[in-house]
Amino acid sequence: MWILTRLRALLLVSIFLAATVDPLLAHAAAPNLVQLENSQPGTTAWILGPTVADDVNNQIKGYASATSVALGSSITFYVTVNPAQTFTIDVYRIGWYQGLGGRLMASSGPLAGTPQTPCAADATTGLIDCGWTASYSLLVPPTWTSGVFLARLINSLGYENYVVFVVRDGRPADLLYQMPVNTYQAYNDYPDDHLTGKSLYGYNSYGANTIAGTPQAVKVSFNRPYADSGVADFTTYEIDFVRWAEGSGYDITYSTDVDTHENPGQLRLSRGFISVGHDEYWSMAMRDGVEAARDAGVNLGFFGANDSYWQVRYEAAANGVADRTLVCYKDPGLDPVQGPTETVLWRDVNRPEQSMMGIQFTSEVNWGNNVPYVVTNSSHVLYTGTGLADGASVPGIVGYEMDRSMAEFPLPAGTGYTLLSHSPFVNGNGVADYANSVVYRAPSGAMVFTAGTSSWVWGLDSITGPNMDPRIQQVTTNVLNSLAGLVVPLTGQPLTTTPTTLVAGPGTPTGPLPSRPVNATVP
């Protein structure tokens, strides 16, 4: 919990900076919904205190009935407490909010809570579907703003945990943000008790062997809490982007992987589609939908690495609700479904990631060993205003997973293919490698940018470490302006009606400790 102590020590400095430099003041145009929302009073009360519930004692844990909920609809929470006691649910929207990071949207309770039935694994697939009894349903008001929400669960003894979800509005917006919940669930080994928990990975799966021949599962369920603090990877790879982008005033609406799978046409309502951090597990409907959007002129921004690496399928949960089980055998010899939707690497079904993103996953460094981002082609317009020259470096940005251009795979169709970085590193196996970032223009005219590092967003804010850098902020500003149509893409020429210089939010150390283990590997 060191990062929470760090937060409290620096909070007064943060509030001073937030009061001194309010990013929302940078906009002269009529405010959009995100700007209006972030002008509301913020709070740091969304941050968990020192008594975080664990997966062994399950003092309080919960999950939601869906990964996202539409305005005016209900989302149900399934909560267990140990021992039986009352609990409360405080719901926060995450954003800039004067640098405080969240806004309290609703409070419920005290509610009666009891221990729910322990979650057992299917002997063949390793699937853990908790199937708990509903505890509380939240009706989302139609006046809320789409965003990432954290439900903070607090039992009467003071133990806390999160349930993370998205509120979506389905409106046209400059940018559509996709939360990578498939990847959250793939790595989720709830219960993280080192005895029974299972994920799609061997390093954090326990108990009896499954059809995979190891303890790892080949199916995982959204009907269970996320391990540990309950927030999955949001506070590791995404919160820096959300805070900074909302503080910078971009018009963003939010969705999840499941939404892209079920309604890929929604992507065409926005000028730009955004994937952030670690977005590794994609269904065919997702991949088809994103590529179709690109081919229809929707810009794509991948501010991460290792994206669209594994193909997955969805199945219904035990209670019959569709798309609540994520399937990934990772071995064509095990998957009962063969052909274009078998759950293997996208490269193995002749659809390498590079054909969409321009680069693709190569390898990783051990957790905590990020390396500098090294610039190439610094004359490119996306480096405008950064002061970066060829060979210049920005520390701490590349890791822990990286992408690069691979000559043995075809490049995407289009023009202007440009590598923007060449960052050498020695991977976790001691082999020399390098990472690239890239930009190209599809035949439709859509711009595609891929950062090639899962830690790109660490350069935007300082929640996850000391890597915030104004040069990365400026590159991101240039990219987002182009994705959102705030400038003529790749020319640097502003439209006459829209400001093109957005003030980046000052970093504020907040949020729970990142949970990625030291030697986690992707395959």
Beta strands, then each sheet from edge to edge (+ up, - down):
strand 1: 60-64
strand 2: 68-70
strand 3: 74-81
strand 4: 85-94
strand 5: 102-113
strand 6: 136-139
strand 7: 147-155
strand 8: 160-168
strand 9: 173-179
strand 10: 219-221
strand 11: 252-256
strand 12: 270-278
strand 13: 281-283
strand 14: 299-305
strand 15: 310-315
strand 16: 325-327
strand 17: 360-364
strand 18: 371-374
strand 19: 393-398
strand 20: 401-404
strand 21: 415-419
strand 22: 423-426
strand 23: 432-435
strand 24: 438-441
strand 25: 447-450
sheet 1: 1+ 3- 6+
sheet 2: 2+ 8+ 7- 4+ 5-
sheet 3: 11+ 9+ 12+ 14+ 25+ 24- 21+
sheet 4: 10+ 16- 15+ 13+
sheet 5: 17+ 20-
sheet 6: 18+ 19-
sheet 7: 22+ 23-
end
